[in-house]
Amino acid sequence: MNSKTLKQLSIVFGVILVGVYLLPAAPAALAQLGGGTQILPEQISQATGGATDFISLVRRIIDYFLGFLGIVCVAMIIFGGFLFVTAGANEQNAEKGKKILTYAAIGIVVILLSFVIVNAFLSAGQGSQPT
């Protein structure tokens, strides 16, 4: 495979991932708001998946975004592993696969750390007291 075909495949794969991951939730959220002109707080809570305040909504959005990035990292690990395993005598593809695997692993660590930092920051903002 040449690099142009690989780029096209990765673009198609990315679009499919976005469609599978993000789009099914949109019609359900819009349908829950109903056709009325007045939107009640209960309807907002249902449409946002139970988020009743702004911090919960922000946390939910960030969690979905980080989950999507995790899926992208896993796809890159699969792609890098495929390049590395199928490289054979081609040292260039083997090195390319190693680099992709390394950067994808670093990406997963960054995503996990950002998840922990964001959730700790948002939880600290709520001021919950231990019981």
Residue, then its C-alpha position, 0 to 999 in steps of 0.5 A: m500500500n502506498s501512503k496515499t491509500l493509507k491516508q485515505l483509509s485512515i480518513v474513512f476509518g476516522v469518519i466511520l468512528v465519529g459516526v458510530y460514536l457520536l451521531p446515534a445520541a443526537p436524535a434521541a437527545l433531540a427527540q426527548l426535548g419534544g415539540g413544545t415551546q417551553i422546555l422544562p428542567e426535567q426535559i433538559s436533564q433527560a436530554t443531557g443524560g441526567a446532567t442537572d447542572f453545568i459542571s455535570l454537563v461539562r464533565r459529560i462532554i469532556d468524558y465523551f471527547l476523551g473516550f473518542l480520543g481513546i478509541v482513536c488511540v486504540a485504532m492507531i495501536i492496531f494500525g501501528g501493530f499491523l505495520f510492524v507485523t507486516a513489515g517483513a524485511n522492510e525496515q522503514n515500515a517496521e520503524k514507522g510502526k514502532k513510532i506509531l505504537t510509541y506515540a499512541a501509547i504516549g497518547i493513551v497516558v496523556i488521555l488518562l492523565s487529562f481525565v483524572i485532572v479534569n475530573a479532580f478539578l471539576s469535583a473540587g469545584q463542587g465542594s462536596q463534604p465527606t460524610 
